[in-house]
């Protein structure tokens, strides 16, 4: 279905069943942007023509449906699939805009023990056959919810922010992922970077975090107020081409697809804007920037 | 002239020191994180590090005279490799004679330790009198401790010194119970205590 694949994992030869990549998006700490990242990377990949399914494994605290604006369309959840009240395909909710994008929602009324590692593994395996990418949204913590989410995945994206607690938890997650044989590679996504604070030496820089965690980077997402409005509207920020965070997520998606995209220099990005502002404010004179 | 230079030197030093004190939030975060992550990863807690530090000071002061307070021992990540970094401000290196002195002093201590150890071991086996003395001196202050014989039938658990006479004889306990083995146990415990004491 896709002309040129850059990956060995998704490379499809004639007659062979398609085998998509299963990527778990995890962080350890809560509130660093796992679900936002999931929604945006998923949407960006789907926009690039890939078939994507997102699995929300945060049983009891589901939110991925909200970020995608699909909360009113959910009929069956992952627990219904596991308990055989419906077929797997019935439970997949198609995105409003992009038919390439599907969501397997979490049950809101059950807890993490409703699904086992084996069951999740099984679901991932089945979905792999029909989709290029299976993105697993992992709950916060390192307990059963995490173990479940990781069970079916072969790759991981660790979301963290340049804050001490988030970095520490990310380190813990890296340790746990390294002990899992199934996880072949993991990469770091640094979220909510605030270039101004980094510039004034009040916040850890991207280099600092990468050095401390000694992990490979897959993306840098700047703090963006647009995330709040996009969440409120139920529309991932990647749909907004002007947004800096949206562009950054697009870049992440491209890197996942194997393209070599240089990392945004956030300081420069902002300083260009600042320069333009300065220039105009200089022209206009007393006008506020 | 000299004063001017020292004044200037102090000023420059003061300037840099001030800069050091006002460490920015970013650096503080990085440094704290590095330390805490090393502890998380290795399970080496600060107390253990301190112990290592102390023992290293002890060992190294045989060869060099150093600023013991300023010695720094840190776990650091160097790429994939975990490294133990030791930074020692050396005041001066000791010369051969001093090192030799240190070594001979150490050997003396070792030798005397060995001699004492052997002698005491012999004493335990051979002389009863010594045994008694050792016993009372070691048993007396530990009143909370239960009698070592701790056999169910033995009275000494409750009223150690009064009824049970096992503290007076080495091999046979007089507490009147057949199963009591306090005599045996006592002697082994004392031996152990002596050994740990020597260490």
Interface residues (C-beta under 8 A of the other chain):
Chain A: X164 X167 X168 X171 X172 X175 X198 X200 X201 X202 X203 X204 X205 X208 X212 X214
Chain B: X24 X25 X26 X27 X29 X30 X32 X33 X34 X36 X37 X40 X41 X77 X79 X80
